[in-house]
Amino acid sequence: MITGIFVKILSMILLIAVGVVLILGIGTLFKGGETSKKYSNKLMQLRVLLQFIAVIALVCFAYFFKN
């Protein structure tokens, strides 16, 4: 039971982190100027990394905690 709650909480944290970085990256992209040049690409790279981690974690959770 505790592992089920842990898996749900960790999954939600990962998905929220991806969403926040996505929104920050898009906002920085639309802001333009020097800020966009400096941070937009790095935020999108971070989003891709977080998506990779989230997908791997979700696949592992589905595999190891299936009923």
N, C-alpha and C positions, 0 to 999 in steps of 0.2 A: 504494500500500500504506500509506503513512504517513497519507494522508487517511482511509482506511478505519478505521485505529486511532483517529485523532483524532475522527472522527464517533462511534464507539462510546463512547469515553471521555467526550466532551462530552454525549452522550445520557444516559449513566448518571449523570453529575454532576447534570444537570438533573432527572432523575427522582428521584434521591435527595434533592435539595434540596426538591422538592415534597413528598415523603413526610415529611421531617423537619419542615417547617413545618406540615404537616397534623397530625402527632402533637403538636407543641407547642401548636397552636391548640386541639385537642380537649382536651388536658390542662389548659390554662388555663381552658377553658370549664367543665370539670367541677370545677375547684378552687373556682370561685365567689369571692364577696367582691369586694374592691377590685381585686385582681389581674385578675379576669375582666373587670370593667368597663373597666379601663385597657388591657389588651393583647389580649383575645380577638378583638375586631373587627379590630384592626390586623393580627393574624396571619392571619386569614382573608382579608383583602384582599391581603396579601402572597402567600398561597397562590394566589389567583386570578390575580394578576399572573405568578407563576412558572409556573403551568399554561399561561397564554397564551403565554409565551415558549417553554416546552417544546414545545407543540403546533406553533407556528410553526417552530421549529428542526427538529423531526422531519419536518414536511411538506417543508421546504426540503431537508433531507438526502435524503429519499426522491425528490424531484424531480430534484435535481442529481447525485446519486450512484447513480442506477439503472443497472443493467447493460444 
